[in-house]
Amino acid sequence: MSKCINVKYENKPIYDIVIENDFSLLADAFSKLGISGRKLCIVTDSNVGPIYASLVEEELKKTGNKVFVYTFEAGEENKNLDTVEDVYEFLIKEHFDRKDMLVALGGGVVGDLTGFTAATYLRGIDFIQVPTSLLAQVDSSIGGKTGVDFRAYKNMVGAFHQPKLVYMNISVLKTLSTRLFNSGFGEIIKHGLIKDSNYYNWLRDNVDNIKKLEPEYIEEMIYISCNIKREVVEKDPKEKGDRALLNFGHTLGHSIEKLMNFTLYHGECVALGMIAALSICKKRGAISEAEYNDAVEMLKLYEFPTTVTGITSEDVVKVSKNDKKMDAGKIKFILLNSVGDAYIDMNVTDEEMKDALLDIIK
């Protein structure tokens, strides 16, 4: 089991996405970067660090570099500038310079925060991604988007900073809770809905094998999803155009995530946002009632909540106006022409959003 995807930036190869079943080839993959005799800091959290930090540390020591480990308290509430400052202080005290590197070991919170720290420490140092959640493996570790939350506004402070390597050990998915593992399917199903109807149908047809963590199905799923994201980010590395399609379900999903005080996982909120977006597509006649129902049933198969309580549609729409996806006062909303074909719409009204939210807010 081994797959490798090369990601290009401005038509030049910049990093590999390596998909393996353990950490045994991490040193080999890292050594290809030609970096030795430097300092590496593994940045991880209190959930992932105790399980995998020592394994990754031992592998990276084989590359001839001195390895440090910095662990912060797990949770979205710690994805903020205070934690970034703590990492800065650690790096300064350990005399990290511009030729040293960071290693993001963890889920999306760790990857985003470490990437942002790398982008801003000493005006930018290199880093690699070692994602350990399904969501991070198929989405946040790829494409160079980094960032932290600012006073509960999700990812409002960030930078584009490409990693030098993304190394995925898919066996780590076995240690995730069922709910956290399932959360990753929000982005995966999104990839099918926006770009590949055949992949979308494959996800539905193979749900049992995927949920059983059958290795060949998990590898194929991750490989296809990573390739879809690679194709999008190569065409639009800094989200000036089609990369925005990856935000399908995110505009309202981010608002729900904030209003629920992050008690729902990101993937769960994306799924709820996708249902609302699909409702708008249905009411505009782009997809049929049957296609809408099929998508909702697919999300149920992957154990997503399809309704939420304790918030109002008015508040969700209001919070969406603070989203970083706003453009000249208008929401950049992602809709479907059909399953597998997404587009950017700048004319979704507040009334359309509120009406669609009635499908999920109970």
C-alpha positions as CSV (number, residue, x, y, z in Angstrom):
1,M,0.0,0.0,0.0
2,S,1.6,3.2,-1.1
3,K,0.5,6.1,-3.2
4,C,2.0,9.5,-4.1
5,I,0.5,12.6,-5.5
6,N,2.6,15.5,-6.7
7,V,1.2,19.0,-6.2
8,K,2.3,21.8,-8.4
9,Y,2.3,25.6,-7.9
10,E,2.5,27.8,-10.9
11,N,3.3,24.6,-12.9
12,K,6.3,23.7,-10.8
13,P,6.3,20.7,-8.5
14,I,6.4,21.9,-4.9
15,Y,5.4,18.9,-2.6
16,D,4.3,15.4,-2.5
17,I,1.2,13.9,-0.8
18,V,2.4,10.5,0.4
19,I,-0.2,7.9,1.4
20,E,1.1,5.0,3.5
21,N,-0.1,2.6,6.1
22,D,2.4,3.4,8.8
23,F,5.2,5.9,9.7
24,S,8.1,3.7,8.5
25,L,8.7,5.6,5.3
26,L,8.4,9.1,6.8
27,A,12.2,9.5,7.1
28,D,12.7,8.4,3.5
29,A,10.0,10.9,2.3
30,F,11.5,13.7,4.4
31,S,15.1,13.0,3.3
32,K,14.1,13.7,-0.3
33,L,13.8,17.4,0.8
34,G,17.6,17.4,1.4
35,I,17.4,18.9,4.8
36,S,19.8,17.6,7.5
37,G,21.7,19.1,10.5
38,R,18.7,21.4,11.2
39,K,16.1,21.7,14.0
40,L,12.6,20.3,13.5
41,C,9.8,21.1,15.9
42,I,6.9,18.7,16.0
43,V,3.8,20.7,16.9
44,T,1.0,18.5,18.2
45,D,-1.9,18.6,20.7
46,S,-2.7,16.8,23.9
47,N,-4.9,14.2,22.1
48,V,-2.5,13.2,19.3
49,G,0.9,13.8,21.0
50,P,0.8,11.0,23.6
51,I,-0.1,8.5,20.9
52,Y,2.1,9.4,18.0
53,A,4.7,12.1,18.8
54,S,7.4,9.7,19.9
55,L,7.0,7.5,16.8
56,V,7.3,10.5,14.5
57,E,10.2,11.9,16.5
58,E,12.1,8.6,16.2
59,E,11.5,8.5,12.4
60,L,12.6,12.1,11.9
61,K,15.7,11.7,14.0
62,K,16.9,9.2,11.3
63,T,17.2,12.2,8.9
64,G,20.1,13.7,10.8
65,N,18.1,16.6,12.3
66,K,17.5,17.5,15.9
67,V,13.9,17.0,16.8
68,F,11.8,18.9,19.4
69,V,8.2,18.3,20.4
70,Y,5.8,21.1,21.4
71,T,2.3,20.1,22.7
72,F,-0.6,22.4,23.2
73,E,-4.1,21.7,24.7
74,A,-6.4,20.1,22.2
75,G,-9.5,21.8,21.0
76,E,-10.8,24.4,18.5
77,E,-10.9,26.9,21.4
78,N,-7.1,26.8,21.4
79,K,-6.7,27.5,17.7
80,N,-6.0,31.2,18.4
81,L,-3.2,33.8,18.5
82,D,-2.5,33.1,22.1
83,T,-1.4,29.5,21.3
84,V,0.6,30.8,18.3
85,E,2.4,33.2,20.6
86,D,3.3,30.3,22.9
87,V,4.8,28.4,20.0
88,Y,6.7,31.5,18.9
89,E,8.2,31.7,22.4
90,F,9.2,28.0,22.4
91,L,10.9,28.4,19.0
92,I,12.7,31.6,20.1
93,K,14.0,30.0,23.3
94,E,15.2,27.0,21.3
95,H,16.9,29.3,18.8
96,F,15.0,28.2,15.7
97,D,16.2,30.1,12.6
98,R,14.8,30.5,9.1
99,K,16.3,27.2,7.8
100,D,14.7,25.1,10.6
101,M,11.3,23.6,10.1
102,L,8.0,22.8,11.8
103,V,6.1,19.5,11.6
104,A,2.3,19.6,12.1
105,L,1.2,16.3,13.7
106,G,-2.5,16.2,14.3
107,G,-5.9,17.1,12.9
108,G,-7.1,20.3,11.2
109,V,-6.6,22.5,14.3
110,V,-2.9,21.5,14.6
111,G,-2.3,21.7,10.8
112,D,-3.9,25.2,10.5
113,L,-2.2,26.6,13.5
114,T,1.3,25.1,12.8
115,G,1.1,26.3,9.2
116,F,0.2,29.8,10.3
117,T,3.0,29.8,12.8
118,A,5.4,28.7,10.1
119,A,4.1,31.4,7.7
120,T,4.7,34.2,10.2
121,Y,7.7,33.1,12.4
122,L,10.8,35.0,11.2
123,R,8.6,36.1,8.2
124,G,8.2,32.5,7.1
125,I,9.9,29.1,7.7
126,D,9.2,25.7,6.1
127,F,6.9,23.1,7.5
128,I,5.4,19.7,6.7
129,Q,2.0,18.2,7.4
130,V,1.5,14.8,9.1
131,P,-2.3,14.8,9.3
132,T,-3.9,12.3,11.7
133,S,-7.7,12.9,11.2
134,L,-9.7,11.9,8.1
135,L,-10.8,15.5,7.7
136,A,-7.2,16.8,7.7
137,Q,-6.0,14.1,5.4
138,V,-8.5,14.8,2.6
139,D,-8.9,18.6,3.1
140,S,-7.0,20.9,5.4
141,S,-3.5,19.5,5.0
142,I,-3.6,20.2,1.2
143,G,-3.4,23.5,-0.5
144,G,-1.4,25.8,1.8
145,K,-4.3,27.5,3.6
146,T,-3.3,28.2,7.2
147,G,-5.0,30.2,9.9
148,V,-6.4,30.6,13.4
149,D,-9.7,31.7,14.8
150,F,-10.0,35.3,16.1
151,R,-12.5,35.9,18.9
152,A,-14.6,33.0,17.7
153,Y,-14.5,34.1,14.1
154,K,-13.3,31.0,12.3
155,N,-10.1,31.2,10.4
156,M,-10.3,35.0,10.2
157,V,-6.5,35.4,10.6
158,G,-4.4,33.4,8.2
159,A,-1.9,33.1,5.3
160,F,-1.3,31.0,2.2
161,H,1.9,29.0,3.0
162,Q,2.6,25.7,1.2
163,P,3.9,22.7,3.0
164,K,7.1,20.9,1.8
165,L,5.5,17.5,2.3
166,V,2.2,15.9,3.3
167,Y,2.7,12.4,4.8
168,M,-0.5,10.4,5.6
169,N,-0.5,7.3,7.7
170,I,-4.0,6.0,7.2
171,S,-3.7,3.4,9.9
172,V,-4.0,6.2,12.5
173,L,-7.7,6.5,11.5
174,K,-8.3,3.4,13.5
175,T,-7.7,5.3,16.8
176,L,-10.3,8.0,16.0
177,S,-13.6,7.9,17.7
178,T,-16.5,6.9,15.4
179,R,-17.9,10.5,15.5
180,L,-14.6,12.1,14.7
181,F,-13.8,9.7,11.9
182,N,-17.3,10.1,10.4
183,S,-16.9,13.9,10.6
184,G,-14.3,13.7,7.8
185,F,-16.9,12.4,5.3
186,G,-18.4,15.9,5.1
187,E,-15.5,17.1,3.0
188,I,-15.3,13.8,1.1
189,I,-19.0,13.8,0.1
190,K,-18.5,17.5,-0.8
191,H,-15.8,16.6,-3.2
192,G,-18.1,14.3,-5.1
193,L,-21.0,16.8,-5.1
194,I,-18.9,19.7,-6.5
195,K,-16.5,17.9,-8.9
196,D,-17.2,14.2,-9.5
197,S,-20.6,12.5,-9.7
198,N,-19.0,9.1,-10.3
199,Y,-17.0,9.4,-7.1
200,Y,-20.2,10.6,-5.3
201,N,-22.0,7.4,-6.4
202,W,-19.0,5.3,-5.5
203,L,-19.1,6.7,-1.9
204,R,-22.8,5.7,-1.7
205,D,-22.3,2.2,-3.1
206,N,-19.3,1.4,-0.9
207,V,-20.4,2.9,2.4
208,D,-20.3,-0.4,4.3
209,N,-16.7,-1.2,3.3
210,I,-15.6,2.3,4.0
211,K,-17.1,2.4,7.4
212,K,-15.5,-0.9,8.2
213,L,-12.2,0.7,7.5
214,E,-11.4,-1.8,4.7
215,P,-7.8,-0.6,3.8
216,E,-8.2,-0.8,0.0
217,Y,-11.4,1.3,0.1
218,I,-10.0,3.8,2.6
219,E,-6.9,4.3,0.5
220,E,-8.8,4.7,-2.7
221,M,-11.2,7.2,-1.1
222,I,-8.4,9.3,0.3
223,Y,-6.5,9.2,-3.0
224,I,-9.4,10.3,-5.1
225,S,-10.4,13.1,-2.6
226,C,-6.8,14.3,-2.5
227,N,-6.6,14.4,-6.2
228,I,-9.8,16.4,-6.5
229,K,-8.5,18.9,-4.1
230,R,-5.1,19.0,-5.8
231,E,-6.7,19.8,-9.2
232,V,-8.7,22.6,-7.7
233,V,-5.8,24.2,-5.7
234,E,-3.4,23.9,-8.6
235,K,-5.7,25.9,-10.8
236,D,-6.4,28.5,-8.1
237,P,-3.8,28.4,-5.3
238,K,-4.9,31.6,-3.6
239,E,-8.7,31.3,-4.0
240,K,-9.2,34.0,-6.5
241,G,-11.6,31.9,-8.5
242,D,-12.6,28.3,-8.7
243,R,-11.0,27.3,-5.4
244,A,-13.9,28.9,-3.8
245,L,-15.9,25.9,-5.0
246,L,-14.4,23.9,-2.1
247,N,-16.4,26.1,0.2
248,F,-19.7,24.3,-0.7
249,G,-21.6,24.0,2.5
250,H,-19.2,26.2,4.4
251,T,-20.8,29.6,4.3
252,L,-23.8,28.6,6.5
253,G,-21.8,25.7,8.0
254,H,-19.3,28.0,9.6
255,S,-22.1,30.2,11.0
256,I,-23.7,27.1,12.6
257,E,-20.3,26.0,13.9
258,K,-19.9,29.3,15.7
259,L,-23.4,29.6,17.0
260,M,-23.2,26.1,18.4
261,N,-20.0,27.2,20.2
262,F,-18.0,24.5,18.3
263,T,-19.9,21.7,20.1
264,L,-20.4,20.2,16.6
265,Y,-17.5,19.0,14.6
266,H,-16.5,21.0,11.5
267,G,-17.5,18.2,9.1
268,E,-20.9,17.9,10.8
269,C,-21.5,21.7,10.3
270,V,-20.4,21.4,6.7
271,A,-22.9,18.6,6.2
272,L,-25.7,20.8,7.6
273,G,-24.5,23.7,5.4
274,M,-24.6,21.4,2.4
275,I,-28.2,20.3,3.1
276,A,-29.2,24.0,3.1
277,A,-27.2,24.7,-0.1
278,L,-28.8,21.6,-1.7
279,S,-32.2,22.9,-0.7
280,I,-31.5,26.2,-2.5
281,C,-30.4,24.2,-5.6
282,K,-33.6,22.1,-5.4
283,K,-35.9,25.1,-5.1
284,R,-34.1,26.8,-8.1
285,G,-34.6,23.7,-10.2
286,A,-30.9,22.7,-10.6
287,I,-31.4,19.4,-8.9
288,S,-34.4,17.2,-8.5
289,E,-36.3,16.3,-5.3
290,A,-35.0,12.8,-5.7
291,E,-31.4,14.0,-5.9
292,Y,-31.9,16.2,-2.9
293,N,-33.3,13.3,-0.9
294,D,-30.5,11.0,-2.1
295,A,-27.9,13.4,-0.8
296,V,-29.6,13.8,2.6
297,E,-29.9,10.0,2.9
298,M,-26.2,9.6,2.0
299,L,-25.3,12.0,4.8
300,K,-27.4,9.8,7.1
301,L,-25.6,6.7,6.0
302,Y,-22.3,8.3,7.1
303,E,-24.0,9.2,10.4
304,F,-24.2,12.9,10.1
305,P,-26.8,15.0,12.0
306,T,-29.2,16.4,9.4
307,T,-31.0,18.8,11.8
308,V,-29.8,21.2,14.6
309,T,-31.6,22.9,17.4
310,G,-31.0,25.8,19.7
311,I,-30.3,28.4,17.0
312,T,-32.3,30.5,14.6
313,S,-32.1,31.0,10.8
314,E,-32.0,34.7,11.3
315,D,-28.9,34.4,13.5
316,V,-27.2,32.0,11.1
317,V,-27.7,34.4,8.2
318,K,-26.5,37.4,10.3
319,V,-23.3,35.6,11.4
320,S,-22.6,34.6,7.8
321,K,-22.2,38.2,6.9
322,N,-19.0,38.2,9.0
323,D,-17.5,35.3,7.0
324,K,-14.2,35.8,5.2
325,K,-15.9,34.7,2.0
326,M,-17.7,38.0,1.7
327,D,-17.0,39.9,-1.5
328,A,-17.9,43.6,-1.7
329,G,-20.7,43.1,0.9
330,K,-22.1,40.0,-0.9
331,I,-21.9,36.4,0.1
332,K,-19.9,34.2,-2.3
333,F,-22.2,31.2,-2.2
334,I,-21.5,27.8,-3.8
335,L,-24.3,26.0,-5.5
336,L,-24.7,23.1,-8.0
337,N,-25.7,23.2,-11.6
338,S,-26.0,19.4,-11.1
339,V,-24.4,16.7,-9.0
340,G,-20.7,17.0,-9.7
341,D,-20.8,20.5,-11.2
342,A,-20.6,23.4,-8.8
343,Y,-20.5,27.2,-9.4
344,I,-20.1,30.4,-7.5
345,D,-23.3,32.5,-7.0
346,M,-23.2,36.0,-5.7
347,N,-27.0,36.5,-5.7
348,V,-28.3,34.2,-3.0
349,T,-30.7,36.3,-1.0
350,D,-31.2,36.3,2.8
351,E,-34.7,35.0,2.2
352,E,-33.4,32.0,0.2
353,M,-30.9,31.2,3.0
354,K,-33.5,31.5,5.7
355,D,-36.0,29.4,3.8
356,A,-33.3,26.7,3.2
357,L,-32.3,26.7,6.8
358,L,-35.8,25.6,7.7
359,D,-34.8,22.2,6.4
360,I,-32.2,21.7,9.1
361,I,-33.1,24.0,12.1
362,K,-35.8,22.4,14.1
